[in-house]
């Protein structure tokens, strides 16, 4: 099971009790006090719960953007109390669309994912040059309606929007329904005033809606532009973005939350209110009934949900959950209280929400429950024991498409007609978007002159209907020259089959010089190739950039299919491999399950290279088709969120089975990245640091981009393992990530690898629009088949550079506290989980430590299980067992109870074969009773026991059950 983390304040404690527990002398660490302090669990790395009934904003300290929060009322939840669920954006990561759970809206844990992978096609699987960076799943909407859960989200590159449903949000399988079109930031809403009619609100720049049929399978009505900024002239809070709509019905009005970004201002929340959901479409005169008000303009908190909190007497309070851009950590949510007046909320402290500002928790739990909730986290250390629970999303069923049939007669031949414009005619080329085409002599040949351009798309096109083939890679090129305009212009050769232009090749052309633009492009297996246009364009922009009006000459256009060497998805690639990772982990794109494992070497994560990186991958989202690094192309990179304001991750790497050209290590990554890695060249292993920062060139040499920072390379000689550690600071200065890497050959003596590297910041192109993540990776540059093993993943918020002595105080206190507990007070499964964590903590404590990570990870795991025991504790300690036996031809059921309390206990036993009471069972005593069933056969079942006692002056009662086996007597 992954070691879930929490971060208590450092305390110095005596280690005498711990030494007795582990039976070994303690290693030398920081100074110890004379008496052991009480075990006091505290908040996790991703919790801002202050522990005294307050919390600070933003929450989580980690990347959880585009949040949608839904409450399940106590009357409708099996736990009998209000429970909250939250979903966020994870784009290209797999599994995706995480479901998080909370009881207090402050502390959250990941309990499920909506999908394992969004598809088996190329783009979500880093296959055949395709990728989903900056695309994939965006801005989910989570709704609970009449016993079912619904999730709607848009994909920018995977067939539009999808709707998923399940009856069990924590453990159930999700049913997927394609909606057939794209809805920007879709928000699902069931209008209970109209019988629960489902709508989707969506849009950017304005807000529209569609009505769905009762089965949520098709659109039955359209309501464009319900909300438009133009309807509110002069409003200072409108302008920019205008998206992320989420709808709630409160006290007779519909409220729509919108994020805006007016010029010269920060991101903010605007609220629209109307008695009619559909606005002007529901009024007799077509007038707009929606009023608008800016309700939060403070430190960039914006986009999210209004969330209800039930109060005594049937009253409901409404809070806001809005996120804030805090890169490179990411987009971090905040829970912000609201003060309501005249039907409008004011968020925060009279509209002010300071970063790290403190508020009272809106929901208070029992002390034991709060201690547990504060330790829950969205990041986790891991010992790779393969004991995470199995989840239904791992069992997704996919139909693997057959490899496309390829017409070999169209391979290796020129598909462009009149490619050099030597026919004496412009035909079959045609003009689009107002361009004028004419033939013109140029350097002893004939070229096509493209004039009268006003848009990026103004230019020539030609039909390639029926000749482009799915799954085939094409070499695409053209010669371009222009004389007047910007110093360089980006030209794109694109294909358009009705799903938006697909850039096949692109290149920067300097003014006044013939330049060949070329590239390779693999047609996706889902492309509609019966109707395709080949066109030449310049990059889009709003407003149109200067390049949109440049006149140019075009010559020697070429599209030639290459012999088929493309990859195709296989059943083995997606089949579960028996390995189960904890919910904090996500893959960088969908994994190939043949090439990773937690079972091939027990207690280790194995990453095997399944293919060789090419350097041919590009950002399909970006119009300039910027190239990817080898690291970004590598499949099966395993990742977790980082956390702020500082974060440390440590692993142990066995690199003995690498192949020449392999690169493997620990990364702090986004489009910009810093990593420490082992490279194998000519049989020799070298360790070093790579640092890639902005600006990002469109084209570059991949090997050079990932060369070691001078002064960080360390030959590893005969070593086969190395411990790697990354320490990142996000607040020195704020807005930048600076990482210091260390290595060790024994885990105890550590060496710094050069100075800290960075800065890592937000990629302004939004090609990677998420926070920086920790990643474990392995890729091949020469041949596939090598593998590396990672022994563990250990987190801490203490950095080596801080120079603090190692502190085992919290670990000692947790181990000591565990020794004081009586197993009879706890359910068997919870007790077993604690004992397993205790065993690992004791083993760690009996060894030497080299970093605080090695101390913190086992302590966090043990403290979590101890806190779970605190919630699961039986109020009366009683052991109950039931056995069946034969007494002649009839079955006898014997029930035995043992009192483990220090006071007498009254016990009542109930079975299908009678009842029995034991009064005043003395401490430590056992009582039993045989029930004569008078049956030859008794099926397996259970008995019920009620025990009552006065413990510490307080009356207590516990209900227990004990199973028994079936028995047949002859």
Phi, psi and omega in degrees: 000135178303146180274100181287139193257154164215166190230082177284159174296146180294134175226146177258124185229161174290152183246010186296316180294324179293320179300321179294323182292320185264351175065034182209153174293144182277143175293159181285122177227208181291171181301145180246146175281177186271340181224141183293132175283161176291145176289122183229097180294148183227191190286151179286171177301329183253024173241143174246023173293121183280348176089353180242027182091009177231166176215164178242160179245149359284166179278164166073332180056027186209171188280103178221080188268171172052051189283145170228127186241138180225138177261139167252114185297155183305320183294342183247005180246140184297340179279349178073022176212161178297134178230140181247142175235146182224145177232154179214178182273135172228007169052251188271001186278152182222130357294165187228169183058070183292140174259120179249151186232144178208150172257343186234003180068001179252315182255133187227150172222153177276125181245347182190172170230152180285322182218153174277317175212151182278345180179170177255007178287182189291317193291326179272000184239013181048056185233141174054041176080359182263154178204168180240024178303129180074006183231226180067219186275127182229141163049068180285152173244127181249128179224145172246127185211115174052049174086358180239155177250141182230140174230128174238137175207163179254149169240133183282343187219012187230043172090024175086216187262157181226152175238128178243144178225152175203156173270340186231101187289337184266328185227353186275167174276150180256138175264132187254134178229115174291135180270352171083358179201168182267133172238112182294126181045062185291140177235111179281137179215131175258119183271100182292337177287350180238034177076017180085024180300130181273136176230157167237120172265142187199171171128160174226127186093332171201168182241124178243175178213155169231148173261136179258159174288172187296335178271002180056039183252340183205157177279130180247348177202149181241140179225080184288147170053051174296318178241127180225134176304328182296341179283354184230063184298139177084358180288121185287346184262005179252149180128133179078140180060274183052067184207187177071033183298133169224140192245139172220151174252120185225117171050050173088001179228149169269132178245130178242121179271131180227140171266135176230168180212075183298151179303134178078002180239175175271174175293144185207171182254129173243137181247135176247138185228135181204146172285348180243125182300316187267012173059231186299339179285350182246003180259150185297324184259005181076011179284155182274114181273355184282123170269153182235143176208134171285122187246349177203118176220078185209114173058026172078011176290124184193161178065123179161212190238153160268133189234129181274145174232120182285136178239165178301146179081011178084003179283151178234127170264149178239127176250166173250138170245103184234147181259167180226135175294120180222048182292150008275001175296317177137202178259114193248129183281161177222144173261116189237120180293155181236142171251122186259138176211126179057035175082009179233140178268150165241124188266148176080207179266089183056042176090000181251130176233092181289145173296131187070015175293154188247138179225159175286139178296136183281339182228123178255139180245179175295156179305319180294318180294320179294323177298322178288314184299323183293341180269349181288152192207163172254007171234160183202139165289164183209137174257008176054043181275358178060038180242021174289149180294148177284135179242150187296331182297338178291344184258021177308141178256131180230142172267118181280120181291148176290146176304140183294146173287134183246129174277104185295340180290344179260007178262134177081008180240155180286125181266344180276131176269142184052051186291331182254006175060037181260001185282350184088004181219153174288327182305143008269017176286145179228157181269148176228152177054042170085359181292154173248133182245138177206151176278146182211133175298142181205115175052047175079008178221187179247135178234169177261124176268129181247113185232179178058040182274136178230344182232161178299330181275356180294117182171194182268152171219162180213141179287132169241035183305126171075002181250335170287141185237139178297140177079358180264139176266134183243138169272119187239134180203164174196154174260135184226144174212139173219159186250321187238140178137203179301162181299323174222152177226136175276126176246136180243134170259116192236156171245142181228112176242030175093002179244029185088155184290139177250115183286117181269326179205153180204161178189156177272129183247121176283150181298139171080010183221129175300130182224137177270122174264125184212161177182175177241141182218131177259122181289125181299154181292344180262002185293143175269092190269359180292330182229101185225138172246135168265131182219162175245128183222169167247161187300146179287165176187160179220105004288172181300130180286166180304329181297341183292343181250004182291130172272145185209167174253143182232139180207158172050054175284137187216136172224110184232125178288138181264156175307140189290117174228018186288153174280150174232143178298148180231160176299321181296331181295326184253351182294133177304139186254013179085003180253137183232115177268151178291165188291347178287342185271143169219146177274149174280092193077168183295137184280160167263106189291354175284342193239024169212154185196146167252002185250337182294334174217107187303132178081008180228149169266120178258129173242119181250139178283123181265342179201171181262135177294151187249331189078007182263357183282145179224163177284105180291341179285331187268136181293336181273002175054044179299145184284156172264152171284167173301318181301318180288334179281337186297131176271161178064037166276124183264133190223157171223160173297148163277178175214151183252169003277351176213152189210139179229133177231140183225143176214164173243129187244124171261112185249020187291341183246028174286156173258159175304134182092354180281150178224127183214145179173207184241127185238149166246102201224158168203215172295320166272145183208156171229132179214158171249132188211159170259131174244138177251121179226123179053042177079358182252140181256131178230137179256142178190181184244138174245140180221116178240118184231169178290156000283153181260112178293154180291318177236148183193169176269119186298320181296320179292321181298332182246031174280156182293143173298131180307137178089359181251352185285132181230113174296137184260356174056234183272359181297147177240350177226156176209142173267132184239141182218133175240130177242117183245137176249125179256359184237020182223073358273165177299140181094358177229151175247123179239126187242135173248128182253144177229159174220160177211148176265345179234359181083354184249314180260121188245149182230135178280141179259086179071196179275172177295148184241155183154202356275143171263131184221181177294135173281110185296341178283349181065023175293327170238086186267065175207169180290160175296146184231154167280142180219143171252127190216163176201122177222158183248136175253350184237306178210148183278165173115342177287157177219159173230158178236136175252126186277328182195172177219112190240127182254154172201162170251015175255126183262144179302322183295343179289342175069021180282144173293149179297136186238114179260011186304313181293321178296316179299317181295321179294316179296316180297316180299319180301326183288345182270355188270148178254120186299338183286352176273358192225151173300148186299319183291320178293322178295318180296321179295321178294317181297324178295316178294324178296318179301319179291322179294319179295320179296319178296318183292333180282349180256177177275152179248145176246339180216164176291334176303318182292336176276314189292319186300308178294328178294317179299318181296315180293316181298323177298314181292324176296320178293324176296323176298322180300327179279326184274354187305134172284138179289337176231130183274107181219132175261132183231136173219155179221134179226150174248147176209168179262133171239089190072226181273000185245152182272138173244131177253119182249128178249133182235134178234141178232129181272117177254011174274167178270004180229160177297152183229137172266133186233137174236127182248132179235127177226165174295351185245016177134175179233161179207139177244139173241115180266140174052055173291120186291155177305133178079357183268154179243136175234147179217161178211129175271127177260122179279112184278336184060025180238145174282332180228130175237121179289165175299142181194206180209161175246155180248140183227134172244128180237136181229142178198163172256110184245125182054038178077007184241127176294132181224149179220144177225141174253125181232158172231151177226125181282159172221156181280161171288154180212136174236128181246148182240000000 
